């Protein structure tokens, strides 16, 4: 396994393991014992970068994935990097098959989320904490300020943004340096390519509003995109059917 460094001090395996599908979005949750064995096997193969989110779960257990990942990876916490996310939840009061996503990044909600995630993951800090989706009602500068506070408090060590635009990244980074951007990217999802030169620019001077050393963390490779073209029409009971890019042609 090859390894890369995010920011200046967060070393991760070049290939990470996204754990969402173990509990969420792709049909019924997988067998927990089998998933725990898979996660242990991944560590043995050299994977050190594991990704989850507070929203990955089921109607019966909305936070199933964090609990699974936390329990399975607890013996390896000194060897791995855990990433999780805040900022969205599903509207469980809706009668729709695919529950609407509700963004919410109010400071008090973020603080409640991080404390709950720490408990479910069984750790005293989160290595990489992403805002899962932007929340227009709270300026990104305010969200970044909360991230700076959480870093000072030792609850998180790095933070990032998911599905973010250049303007948002620049504004957030000016308040609290952003470590990583997790945007979808594949041969069939290329709308964020304009960000690549921005995120790799390292020549700017402090105070010029530049972006330094922010790393791209790709998710959703081409197999998911291929399946979406033909699969969305008969997977309407799965969460995947309501996400951007997963509508039937």
Secondary structure, DSSP 8 states (H G I E B T S, - for coil): --EEEETTTEEEESS-EE-GGGTSSSSS---HHHHHHHHHHHHHHT--EEE--TT-S-SS-TTHHHHHHHHHHGGGTTT-EEEEEESEEE-TT--SSS--EEE---HHHHHHHHHHHHHHHT-S-BSEEEE-S--TTS-HHHHHHHHHHHHHHTSBS-EEEES--HHHHHHHHHHS---EEE-B-BTTB-TTGGGHHHHT-----TTTT---S-EE--B--HHHHHHHHHHGGG-TTSGGGGSTT-S--
